[in-house]
Amino acid sequence: MAVAVTPGLAEPTLTELLNGNPRIRQVLDELIRRHHQMYLAKRNELSWKVTVGTAFLVTLVPIAWGAGADRYYYWLYILLLVIDSFACIKLKKALNNTQKTLINFGVIKHHLIGIIEVELCHCIGTCNCKDKFRKAVLNKYGISLY
């Protein structure tokens, strides 16, 4: 579908561009889904970092105060260290998940940029369809496609 752009006439709107190419709509929806997934993974990572830091502080502060003279405190310290180690394992998994999600988001973003350059607009002459699309995605979703 070639759209002739003549001076003085309006360029196609964003919805017209997306309706004309369902592949761009599918990839954009996937990018938005991955962006949300990346946001959740980063929040999960941050919460596990705070958990690990708090657990280690709870474990180390009584040792620094010298409260470990009683044998019951030793069992408490061992239990806290076991909890710390499990929290570290969960943190490692959260870090790996964040890394994978970030890579997947980058791949989808690169794919969408390629589709925008090749298939978005078939205007005859000069137009600003690609820049208009990029600005609309940036304003609406906060995702830069530049």
Protein Blocks (a to p, Z undefined) as FASTA:
>chain_A
ZZdddehiacddfklmmmmmmklmmmmmmmmmmmmmmmmmmmmmmmmmmmmmmmmmmmmm
mmmnopambfklmmmmmmmmmmmmmmmmmmmmmmmmmmmmmmmmmmmmmmmmmmmmmmmp
ccecjdfklmmmmmmmmmmnopafZZ
